[in-house]
Amino acid sequence: MEGIQYVTNDKGKRVAVMIDLKKYGELWEDFYDSLTARLRAKEPRETLESVKKHLRKQGKLGG
């Protein structure tokens, strides 16, 4: 596939990939966002109200 190159180890096994970001930059961003979301799926959550309260306390949110 043009714009995609695999990096292999000494046994010929694919271990990494190089992506032409000029050609596939948007696709890479979508992939990266999806991966990040999966990795953070089990992290503790905060409610919107607690975030707003924290930002108000820091003076970063009015009202």
C-alpha positions in Angstrom: 0.0 0.0 0.0 1.4 3.4 -1.0 2.4 5.5 2.0 2.5 2.6 4.4 5.8 0.8 5.2 6.3 -2.0 7.7 9.3 -2.4 9.9 10.4 -5.9 10.4 12.7 -7.6 12.8 15.6 -9.9 11.9 13.1 -12.8 11.5 10.9 -10.9 9.1 8.1 -10.4 11.6 6.3 -7.0 11.3 7.0 -5.0 14.5 6.1 -1.5 13.5 4.6 0.6 10.8 5.5 3.9 9.2 2.7 6.0 7.8 3.0 8.9 5.4 1.2 11.6 7.5 0.8 13.9 4.5 -1.3 11.2 2.9 -2.9 9.6 5.9 -2.7 12.3 8.6 -6.5 12.5 9.2 -6.8 8.7 9.4 -3.9 8.5 11.8 -5.6 11.1 14.1 -8.8 9.0 14.1 -6.8 5.9 14.9 -4.9 7.6 17.7 -8.0 9.1 19.2 -9.7 5.7 19.2 -6.6 4.1 20.8 -6.4 6.8 23.5 -10.1 6.3 24.3 -9.7 2.6 24.7 -6.6 3.0 27.0 -8.5 5.5 29.2 -11.8 3.5 29.3 -11.3 2.2 32.8 -10.0 5.5 34.3 -12.1 7.0 37.0 -14.7 9.5 35.8 -15.6 13.0 37.1 -19.0 14.6 36.8 -19.4 17.7 34.7 -20.4 19.6 37.9 -17.3 18.6 39.8 -15.1 19.7 36.8 -17.0 23.1 36.7 -16.6 23.5 40.4 -12.9 22.8 40.2 -12.4 25.3 37.3 -14.4 28.0 39.1 -12.2 27.5 42.2 -9.1 28.1 40.0 -10.7 31.2 38.4 -10.8 29.6 35.0 -14.6 29.5 34.7 -17.0 32.4 35.4 -20.4 32.1 37.0 
